[in-house]
Amino acid sequence: MPILLYGQDLVLIANEALYSDISTHILLLPFLFGYLLYRIKDVFYASIAWKSKDTRIINVLNFIDIIGFILILLAYVMKWYGSYTFNSIEIHIASLPVMVIGFIIFLFNKQTLRVLLFPILFLFF
């Protein structure tokens, strides 16, 4: 989902990195991000706890799920607001890590977020 929402912004940043000497370091960031994820893959697999689906009781959203949903909504509002400002690309990209954090909290758990926090904060770079 974040790739669908931020695909156009990422293409703009990649084009800027290709044609500007000042921002060529941006081309290395996906490789560094992938390396960071590769280094912690075992810890990531161990921290994933899929939510159990019990058909006998109706599961309500717990507090952590609500926080994840609020972060996703906040990131979408930031992206929407950024579309109407002069520096829209900066606000769009600043909302990307917030949305990724929200999705990780909503889909997995807070232990998985703790494991992935450094690579996600690396996205601000």
DSSP file with accessible surface (Angstrom, degrees, kcal/mol):
  #  RESIDUE AA STRUCTURE BP1 BP2  ACC     N-H-->O    O-->H-N    N-H-->O    O-->H-N    TCO  KAPPA ALPHA  PHI   PSI    X-CA   Y-CA   Z-CA
    1    1 A M     >        0   0  128      0, 0.0     4,-2.0     0, 0.0     5,-0.2   0.000 360.0 360.0 360.0 -45.3    0.0    0.0    0.0
    2    2 A P  H  >  +     0   0   27      0, 0.0     4,-2.7     0, 0.0     5,-0.2   0.882 360.0  55.8 -61.6 -32.3    2.7    2.6    0.8
    3    3 A I  H  > S+     0   0  123      1,-0.2     4,-1.0     2,-0.2     7,-0.1   0.900 107.5  48.9 -65.6 -38.1    4.3    1.8   -2.6
    4    4 A L  H  4 S+     0   0  146      1,-0.2     4,-0.3     2,-0.2    -1,-0.2   0.909 116.5  42.0 -66.1 -40.4    1.1    2.6   -4.4
    5    5 A L  H  < S+     0   0   47     -4,-2.0     4,-0.2     1,-0.2    -2,-0.2   0.848 125.9  32.3 -75.4 -33.5    0.6    5.9   -2.5
    6    6 A Y  H  X S+     0   0    1     -4,-2.7     4,-2.4    -5,-0.2     5,-0.2   0.309  86.5 102.6-109.6   8.6    4.2    7.0   -2.7
    7    7 A G  H  X S+     0   0   23     -4,-1.0     4,-2.1     1,-0.2     5,-0.2   0.916  83.8  47.7 -59.9 -45.6    5.3    5.6   -6.0
    8    8 A Q  H  > S+     0   0  155     -4,-0.3     4,-2.1     1,-0.2    -1,-0.2   0.907 112.5  49.7 -65.0 -38.5    5.1    8.9   -7.9
    9    9 A D  H  > S+     0   0   10     -4,-0.2     4,-2.2     1,-0.2    -1,-0.2   0.898 109.9  50.7 -66.9 -40.1    7.0   10.7   -5.2
   10   10 A L  H  X S+     0   0   70     -4,-2.4     4,-2.4     2,-0.2    -1,-0.2   0.871 108.7  51.9 -66.7 -35.3    9.8    8.1   -5.2
   11   11 A V  H  X S+     0   0   88     -4,-2.1     4,-2.5     2,-0.2    -1,-0.2   0.918 109.1  50.5 -65.7 -41.8   10.1    8.4   -9.0
   12   12 A L  H  X S+     0   0   93     -4,-2.1     4,-2.1     1,-0.2    -2,-0.2   0.910 111.6  47.7 -61.6 -41.2   10.5   12.1   -8.7
   13   13 A I  H  X S+     0   0   39     -4,-2.2     4,-2.4     2,-0.2    -1,-0.2   0.905 110.8  51.2 -67.9 -39.9   13.2   11.7   -6.0
   14   14 A A  H  X S+     0   0   40     -4,-2.4     4,-2.0     2,-0.2    -2,-0.2   0.916 110.4  49.0 -64.3 -41.1   15.0    9.1   -8.2
   15   15 A N  H  X S+     0   0   73     -4,-2.5     4,-1.7     2,-0.2    -1,-0.2   0.904 111.1  50.1 -64.2 -39.7   14.9   11.5  -11.2
   16   16 A E  H  X S+     0   0  115     -4,-2.1     4,-0.9     1,-0.2     7,-0.3   0.901 110.3  50.5 -64.3 -38.9   16.3   14.3   -9.1
   17   17 A A  H  < S+     0   0    0     -4,-2.4    -1,-0.2     1,-0.2    -2,-0.2   0.847 109.3  51.5 -68.7 -33.2   19.0   12.1   -7.8
   18   18 A L  H  < S+     0   0  102     -4,-2.0    -1,-0.2     1,-0.2    -2,-0.2   0.857 118.3  35.2 -70.7 -34.1   20.0   11.0  -11.3
   19   19 A Y  H  < S+     0   0  194     -4,-1.7     2,-0.4    -5,-0.1    -1,-0.2   0.390 107.0  72.0-106.3   4.3   20.3   14.6  -12.6
   20   20 A S     <  -     0   0   24     -4,-0.9     3,-0.1    -3,-0.2     4,-0.1  -0.974  59.2-155.1-124.5 133.1   21.7   16.5   -9.6
   21   21 A D  S >  S+     0   0  152     -2,-0.4     3,-0.7     1,-0.2     4,-0.2   0.782  94.6  59.8 -71.9 -26.6   25.2   16.2   -8.2
   22   22 A I  T 3  S+     0   0  151      1,-0.2     3,-0.3     2,-0.1    -1,-0.2   0.859 110.9  37.2 -70.9 -34.7   24.0   17.3   -4.8
   23   23 A S  T >  S+     0   0   14     -7,-0.3     3,-1.3     1,-0.2     4,-0.3   0.075  75.2 113.6-111.3  26.9   21.6   14.4   -4.3
   24   24 A T  G X   +     0   0   71     -3,-0.7     3,-1.4     1,-0.3     4,-0.3   0.756  66.5  72.8 -69.7 -20.4   23.4   11.5   -5.9
   25   25 A H  G >> S+     0   0   81     -3,-0.3     3,-1.3     1,-0.3     4,-0.6   0.752  81.0  73.8 -64.6 -20.2   23.7    9.8   -2.4
   26   26 A I  G X4 S+     0   0   44     -3,-1.3     3,-0.8     1,-0.3    -1,-0.3   0.818  84.0  66.5 -64.3 -27.0   20.0    9.1   -2.6
   27   27 A L  G <4 S+     0   0   69     -3,-1.4     4,-0.4    -4,-0.3    -1,-0.3   0.777  99.3  51.5 -66.1 -24.5   20.7    6.3   -5.1
   28   28 A L  G <> S+     0   0  108     -3,-1.3     4,-2.3    -4,-0.3     3,-0.3   0.681  88.4  83.2 -84.2 -17.8   22.5    4.3   -2.5
   29   29 A L  H <X S+     0   0   28     -3,-0.8     4,-2.8    -4,-0.6     5,-0.2   0.879  86.2  52.4 -61.0 -41.5   19.7    4.5    0.1
   30   30 A P  H  > S+     0   0   86      0, 0.0     4,-2.5     0, 0.0    -1,-0.2   0.910 111.8  47.9 -62.0 -35.9   17.6    1.6   -1.2
   31   31 A F  H  > S+     0   0  156     -4,-0.4     4,-2.2    -3,-0.3    -2,-0.2   0.911 113.4  46.6 -69.4 -41.3   20.7   -0.7   -1.2
   32   32 A L  H  X S+     0   0   83     -4,-2.3     4,-2.4     2,-0.2    -1,-0.2   0.903 112.6  50.8 -65.6 -39.6   21.6    0.4    2.4
   33   33 A F  H  X S+     0   0   53     -4,-2.8     4,-2.2    -5,-0.2    -2,-0.2   0.927 110.9  48.6 -63.3 -43.8   18.0   -0.1    3.5
   34   34 A G  H  X S+     0   0   36     -4,-2.5     4,-2.3    -5,-0.2    -1,-0.2   0.893 110.5  51.3 -63.4 -39.1   18.0   -3.6    2.0
   35   35 A Y  H  X S+     0   0  125     -4,-2.2     4,-2.4     2,-0.2    -2,-0.2   0.914 108.7  51.0 -64.7 -41.5   21.3   -4.4    3.7
   36   36 A L  H  X S+     0   0   38     -4,-2.4     4,-1.2     1,-0.2    -2,-0.2   0.913 111.8  47.2 -62.1 -41.9   19.9   -3.3    7.1
   37   37 A L  H  < S+     0   0   64     -4,-2.2    -1,-0.2     1,-0.2    -2,-0.2   0.884 110.6  52.6 -66.4 -37.0   16.8   -5.5    6.6
   38   38 A Y  H >< S+     0   0  150     -4,-2.3     3,-1.1     1,-0.2     4,-0.3   0.901 105.8  54.7 -65.0 -38.6   19.0   -8.4    5.5
   39   39 A R  H 3< S+     0   0  165     -4,-2.4     3,-0.2     1,-0.2    -1,-0.2   0.816 116.1  36.4 -65.7 -29.7   21.2   -8.1    8.7
   40   40 A I  T 3X S+     0   0   42     -4,-1.2     4,-2.6    -3,-0.2    -1,-0.2   0.202  82.0 112.5-109.1  18.1   18.2   -8.3   11.0
   41   41 A K  H <> S+     0   0   69     -3,-1.1     4,-2.6     1,-0.2     5,-0.2   0.882  77.4  49.9 -62.7 -37.7   16.1  -10.8    9.1
   42   42 A D  H  > S+     0   0  110     -4,-0.3     4,-1.8    -3,-0.2    -1,-0.2   0.920 113.0  45.9 -67.7 -41.1   16.4  -13.6   11.7
   43   43 A V  H  > S+     0   0   82      2,-0.2     4,-1.7     1,-0.2    -2,-0.2   0.891 112.1  53.2 -67.4 -36.5   15.4  -11.3   14.5
   44   44 A F  H  X S+     0   0   44     -4,-2.6     4,-1.1     1,-0.2     3,-0.2   0.939 108.4  48.4 -63.2 -47.3   12.5  -10.0   12.4
   45   45 A Y  H  < S+     0   0  152     -4,-2.6     3,-0.3     1,-0.2    -1,-0.2   0.871 112.1  50.4 -61.5 -35.4   11.2  -13.5   11.7
   46   46 A A  H  < S+     0   0   87     -4,-1.8    -1,-0.2     1,-0.2    -2,-0.2   0.812 109.6  50.6 -72.5 -28.3   11.4  -14.3   15.4
   47   47 A S  H  < S+     0   0   19     -4,-1.7     2,-0.4    -3,-0.2    65,-0.3   0.635  83.7 104.5 -87.1 -13.1    9.5  -11.2   16.4
   48   48 A I     <  +     0   0   35     -4,-1.1     2,-0.5    -3,-0.3    60,-0.1  -0.533  42.9 176.4 -71.3 125.2    6.6  -11.7   14.0
   49   49 A A        -     0   0   52     -2,-0.4     2,-0.1     3,-0.0    63,-0.1  -0.894  20.9-146.1-128.9  99.6    3.6  -12.9   15.9
   50   50 A W        -     0   0  185     -2,-0.5     2,-0.2     1,-0.1    58,-0.1  -0.392  28.1-104.3 -65.3 143.3    0.6  -13.1   13.5
   51   51 A K        -     0   0   80     56,-0.4     2,-0.2     1,-0.1    -1,-0.1  -0.481  37.4-118.8 -71.3 131.9   -2.7  -12.3   15.2
   52   52 A S        -     0   0   99     -2,-0.2     2,-0.8     1,-0.1    -1,-0.1  -0.458  15.5-142.7 -74.2 143.3   -4.7  -15.4   15.9
   53   53 A K        -     0   0  186     -2,-0.2     2,-0.6     2,-0.0    -1,-0.1  -0.858  20.2-176.6-109.1  97.1   -8.0  -15.8   14.2
   54   54 A D        -     0   0   52     -2,-0.8     3,-0.3     1,-0.1     5,-0.2  -0.853  12.1-164.9 -96.2 121.8  -10.4  -17.4   16.6
   55   55 A T  S    S+     0   0  137     -2,-0.6    -1,-0.1     1,-0.2     3,-0.0   0.640  80.5  67.4 -83.6 -12.5  -13.8  -18.0   15.1
   56   56 A R  S    S+     0   0  207      1,-0.1     2,-0.3     2,-0.0    -1,-0.2   0.822 105.6  35.8 -77.2 -31.7  -15.6  -18.6   18.4
   57   57 A I  S    S-     0   0  102     -3,-0.3     2,-0.7     0, 0.0    -3,-0.1  -0.901  84.1-116.3-122.6 152.5  -15.2  -15.1   19.7
   58   58 A I        -     0   0  159     -2,-0.3     2,-0.5    -3,-0.0    -3,-0.1  -0.781  30.7-142.0 -87.0 118.9  -15.4  -11.8   18.0
   59   59 A N        -     0   0   92     -2,-0.7     2,-0.2    -5,-0.2     3,-0.0  -0.703  13.1-155.9 -83.3 127.2  -12.0  -10.0   18.3
   60   60 A V        -     0   0  124     -2,-0.5     2,-0.2     1,-0.1    -1,-0.0  -0.649  33.1 -89.5 -94.8 159.2  -12.2   -6.3   18.8
   61   61 A L        -     0   0  102     -2,-0.2     2,-0.1     1,-0.1    -1,-0.1  -0.507  44.5-141.8 -68.2 131.4   -9.3   -4.0   17.9
   62   62 A N     >  -     0   0   87     -2,-0.2     4,-1.8     1,-0.1     3,-0.2  -0.321  30.3 -92.2 -86.9 178.8   -7.0   -3.6   20.8
   63   63 A F  H  > S+     0   0  148      1,-0.2     4,-2.2     2,-0.2     5,-0.2   0.871 123.7  53.6 -61.7 -39.2   -5.2   -0.4   21.7
   64   64 A I  H  > S+     0   0   47      1,-0.2     4,-2.4     2,-0.2    -1,-0.2   0.901 107.5  51.3 -65.7 -39.5   -2.1   -1.1   19.6
   65   65 A D  H  > S+     0   0   14      1,-0.2     4,-2.4     2,-0.2    -1,-0.2   0.893 108.9  51.4 -63.5 -38.2   -4.2   -1.7   16.5
   66   66 A I  H  X S+     0   0   74     -4,-1.8     4,-2.6     2,-0.2    -2,-0.2   0.910 108.7  50.6 -66.1 -40.1   -5.9    1.6   17.1
   67   67 A I  H  X S+     0   0   57     -4,-2.2     4,-2.4     2,-0.2    -2,-0.2   0.924 110.5  50.0 -62.7 -43.1   -2.6    3.4   17.4
   68   68 A G  H  X S+     0   0    0     -4,-2.4     4,-2.2     1,-0.2    -2,-0.2   0.923 111.4  48.0 -60.6 -43.7   -1.4    1.8   14.1
   69   69 A F  H  X S+     0   0  110     -4,-2.4     4,-2.5     1,-0.2    -2,-0.2   0.903 110.5  51.5 -64.9 -39.6   -4.6    2.9   12.4
   70   70 A I  H  X S+     0   0   97     -4,-2.6     4,-2.9     2,-0.2    -1,-0.2   0.901 109.5  50.4 -64.6 -39.7   -4.3    6.4   13.7
   71   71 A L  H  X S+     0   0   41     -4,-2.4     4,-2.5     2,-0.2    -1,-0.2   0.903 110.6  49.2 -65.3 -39.7   -0.7    6.6   12.5
   72   72 A I  H  X S+     0   0   27     -4,-2.2     4,-2.2     2,-0.2    -2,-0.2   0.935 113.6  46.5 -63.1 -44.4   -1.8    5.4    9.0
   73   73 A L  H  X S+     0   0   91     -4,-2.5     4,-2.5     2,-0.2    -2,-0.2   0.910 111.5  51.6 -64.7 -41.1   -4.6    8.0    9.0
   74   74 A L  H  X S+     0   0   85     -4,-2.9     4,-2.5     1,-0.2    -1,-0.2   0.916 109.8  49.6 -61.8 -42.9   -2.2   10.8   10.2
   75   75 A A  H  X S+     0   0    0     -4,-2.5     4,-2.4     2,-0.2    -1,-0.2   0.902 110.6  49.9 -64.9 -38.7    0.3    9.9    7.4
   76   76 A Y  H  X S+     0   0  119     -4,-2.2     4,-2.7     2,-0.2    -2,-0.2   0.914 111.0  48.9 -66.6 -39.2   -2.5   10.1    4.8
   77   77 A V  H  X S+     0   0   71     -4,-2.5     4,-3.0     2,-0.2     5,-0.2   0.905 110.5  51.5 -66.2 -39.0   -3.6   13.4    6.1
   78   78 A M  H  X S+     0   0   53     -4,-2.5     4,-2.6     2,-0.2    -2,-0.2   0.924 111.7  46.9 -61.3 -43.5    0.0   14.7    6.0
   79   79 A K  H  X S+     0   0   27     -4,-2.4     4,-1.2     2,-0.2    -2,-0.2   0.918 113.4  48.2 -65.9 -41.0    0.3   13.5    2.4
   80   80 A W  H  < S+     0   0  139     -4,-2.7     3,-0.4     1,-0.2     4,-0.4   0.929 113.5  46.9 -64.9 -44.4   -3.0   15.1    1.5
   81   81 A Y  H >< S+     0   0  142     -4,-3.0     3,-1.5     1,-0.2    -2,-0.2   0.899 108.0  57.0 -63.9 -39.9   -2.1   18.4    3.2
   82   82 A G  H >< S+     0   0    0     -4,-2.6     3,-1.4     1,-0.3    -1,-0.2   0.773  94.2  67.4 -63.9 -24.2    1.3   18.3    1.5
   83   83 A S  T 3< S+     0   0   64     -4,-1.2    -1,-0.3    -3,-0.4    -2,-0.2   0.733 102.1  47.6 -67.4 -20.2   -0.4   18.2   -1.9
   84   84 A Y  T <  S+     0   0  171     -3,-1.5    -1,-0.3    -4,-0.4     2,-0.2   0.216  99.6  84.8-106.3  13.7   -1.7   21.7   -1.3
   85   85 A T  S X  S-     0   0   37     -3,-1.4     3,-0.5     1,-0.1    -3,-0.0  -0.659  83.6-115.8-110.5 171.0    1.6   23.3   -0.2
   86   86 A F  T 3  S+     0   0  197      1,-0.3     2,-0.7    -2,-0.2     3,-0.2   0.886 113.9  44.3 -72.5 -39.8    4.5   24.7   -2.1
   87   87 A N  T 3> S+     0   0   89      1,-0.2     4,-1.3     2,-0.1     3,-0.3  -0.492  71.9 151.4-102.1  64.5    7.0   22.1   -0.8
   88   88 A S  H <>  +     0   0   43     -2,-0.7     4,-2.6    -3,-0.5     5,-0.2   0.871  62.9  58.8 -69.2 -35.6    4.8   19.1   -1.3
   89   89 A I  H  > S+     0   0   47     -3,-0.2     4,-2.4     1,-0.2    -1,-0.2   0.883 103.8  52.6 -65.8 -34.9    7.5   16.5   -2.0
   90   90 A E  H  > S+     0   0  110     -3,-0.3     4,-2.0     2,-0.2    -1,-0.2   0.920 112.4  44.0 -66.7 -41.9    9.1   17.1    1.4
   91   91 A I  H  X S+     0   0   43     -4,-1.3     4,-1.5     2,-0.2    -2,-0.2   0.896 112.4  53.4 -71.0 -37.1    5.9   16.6    3.3
   92   92 A H  H  X S+     0   0   12     -4,-2.6     4,-0.7     1,-0.2     3,-0.2   0.942 112.2  43.5 -60.5 -47.5    5.0   13.6    1.3
   93   93 A I  H >< S+     0   0   40     -4,-2.4     3,-0.6     1,-0.2    -1,-0.2   0.848 109.4  57.3 -71.6 -30.8    8.3   11.9    2.0
   94   94 A A  H 3X S+     0   0   36     -4,-2.0     4,-0.6     1,-0.2    -1,-0.2   0.822 105.4  52.3 -67.8 -27.2    8.1   12.9    5.7
   95   95 A S  H 3X S+     0   0    0     -4,-1.5     4,-2.2    -3,-0.2    -1,-0.2   0.675  91.2  79.4 -82.2 -13.8    4.8   11.1    6.0
   96   96 A L  H <X S+     0   0   22     -4,-0.7     4,-2.5    -3,-0.6     5,-0.2   0.944  93.4  44.6 -61.1 -51.4    6.2    7.8    4.5
   97   97 A P  H  > S+     0   0    1      0, 0.0     4,-2.6     0, 0.0    -1,-0.2   0.882 111.4  55.2 -63.0 -32.3    8.0    6.5    7.6
   98   98 A V  H  X S+     0   0   27     -4,-0.6     4,-2.3     2,-0.2    -2,-0.2   0.929 110.1  45.8 -64.3 -41.6    4.9    7.4    9.7
   99   99 A M  H  X S+     0   0    3     -4,-2.2     4,-2.5     2,-0.2    -1,-0.2   0.916 112.1  50.6 -67.9 -40.1    2.7    5.3    7.4
  100  100 A V  H  X S+     0   0   31     -4,-2.5     4,-2.3     2,-0.2    -2,-0.2   0.923 110.7  49.4 -64.1 -41.8    5.2    2.4    7.4
  101  101 A I  H  X S+     0   0   29     -4,-2.6     4,-2.4     1,-0.2     5,-0.2   0.922 111.0  50.6 -61.8 -43.3    5.3    2.5   11.3
  102  102 A G  H  X S+     0   0    0     -4,-2.3     4,-2.6    -5,-0.2    -2,-0.2   0.919 110.5  48.4 -62.0 -42.5    1.5    2.5   11.3
  103  103 A F  H  X S+     0   0   45     -4,-2.5     4,-2.9     2,-0.2     5,-0.3   0.899 111.1  50.3 -65.4 -39.6    1.3   -0.5    9.0
  104  104 A I  H  X S+     0   0   18     -4,-2.3     4,-2.5     2,-0.2    -2,-0.2   0.932 113.7  45.0 -65.8 -42.5    3.9   -2.5   11.0
  105  105 A I  H  < S+     0   0   14     -4,-2.4    -2,-0.2    -5,-0.2    -1,-0.2   0.928 117.1  45.4 -65.0 -43.1    2.0   -1.8   14.2
  106  106 A F  H  < S+     0   0   64     -4,-2.6    -2,-0.2    -5,-0.2    -1,-0.2   0.902 122.6  34.2 -69.8 -40.3   -1.4   -2.6   12.7
  107  107 A L  H  < S+     0   0   86     -4,-2.9   -56,-0.4    -5,-0.2    -2,-0.2   0.840 133.3   9.0 -86.0 -34.8   -0.3   -5.8   10.9
  108  108 A F  S  < S-     0   0   34     -4,-2.5     2,-0.3    -5,-0.3    -3,-0.1   0.409  93.9 -86.2-113.2-113.3    2.3   -7.2   13.3
  109  109 A N     >  -     0   0   28     -5,-0.1     4,-1.5     1,-0.0    -1,-0.1  -0.930  36.1 -91.0-157.0 178.2    3.1   -6.1   16.8
  110  110 A K  H  > S+     0   0  106     -2,-0.3     4,-2.1     1,-0.2     5,-0.1   0.774 119.4  60.7 -74.9 -22.3    5.2   -3.6   18.7
  111  111 A Q  H  > S+     0   0   84      2,-0.2     4,-1.9     1,-0.2    -1,-0.2   0.902 104.8  49.6 -67.9 -38.7    8.1   -6.0   19.1
  112  112 A T  H  > S+     0   0    0    -65,-0.3     4,-2.2     2,-0.2    -2,-0.2   0.902 109.6  51.8 -65.3 -38.3    8.4   -6.2   15.3
  113  113 A L  H  X S+     0   0   27     -4,-1.5     4,-0.8     1,-0.2    -2,-0.2   0.912 106.6  53.5 -62.6 -40.6    8.4   -2.4   15.3
  114  114 A R  H >< S+     0   0  167     -4,-2.1     3,-0.5     1,-0.2     4,-0.4   0.899 110.4  47.5 -61.7 -38.4   11.1   -2.3   17.8
  115  115 A V  H 3< S+     0   0   34     -4,-1.9     3,-0.3     1,-0.2    -1,-0.2   0.905 119.2  38.8 -68.7 -40.1   13.2   -4.6   15.6
  116  116 A L  H 3X S+     0   0   15     -4,-2.2     4,-2.1     1,-0.2    -1,-0.2   0.359  86.7 101.4 -93.4   6.1   12.6   -2.6   12.5
  117  117 A L  H <X S+     0   0   70     -4,-0.8     4,-2.8    -3,-0.5     5,-0.2   0.912  79.5  49.8 -63.2 -43.7   12.8    0.9   14.1
  118  118 A F  H  > S+     0   0  133     -4,-0.4     4,-1.7    -3,-0.3    -1,-0.2   0.950 112.6  45.6 -64.8 -47.6   16.3    1.7   12.9
  119  119 A P  H  > S+     0   0    4      0, 0.0     4,-0.6     0, 0.0    -1,-0.2   0.905 114.7  49.7 -62.7 -32.7   15.8    0.8    9.3
  120  120 A I  H >< S+     0   0    4     -4,-2.1     3,-1.4     1,-0.2     4,-0.3   0.929 110.6  48.0 -70.8 -42.8   12.5    2.7    9.3
  121  121 A L  H >< S+     0   0   82     -4,-2.8     3,-1.3     1,-0.3     4,-0.4   0.784 100.8  67.8 -67.1 -22.8   14.0    5.8   10.8
  122  122 A F  H >< S+     0   0   44     -4,-1.7     3,-1.3     1,-0.3    -1,-0.3   0.762  85.5  71.4 -64.7 -23.7   16.7    5.5    8.2
  123  123 A L  T << S+     0   0   52     -3,-1.4    -1,-0.3    -4,-0.6    -2,-0.2   0.764  85.0  66.3 -64.2 -25.3   14.0    6.4    5.7
  124  124 A F  T <         0   0  116     -3,-1.3    -1,-0.3    -4,-0.3    -2,-0.2   0.769 360.0 360.0 -66.0 -24.0   14.0    9.9    7.0
  125  125 A F    <         0   0  140     -3,-1.3    -1,-0.2    -4,-0.4    -2,-0.2   0.887 360.0 360.0 -67.8 360.0   17.6   10.3    5.6
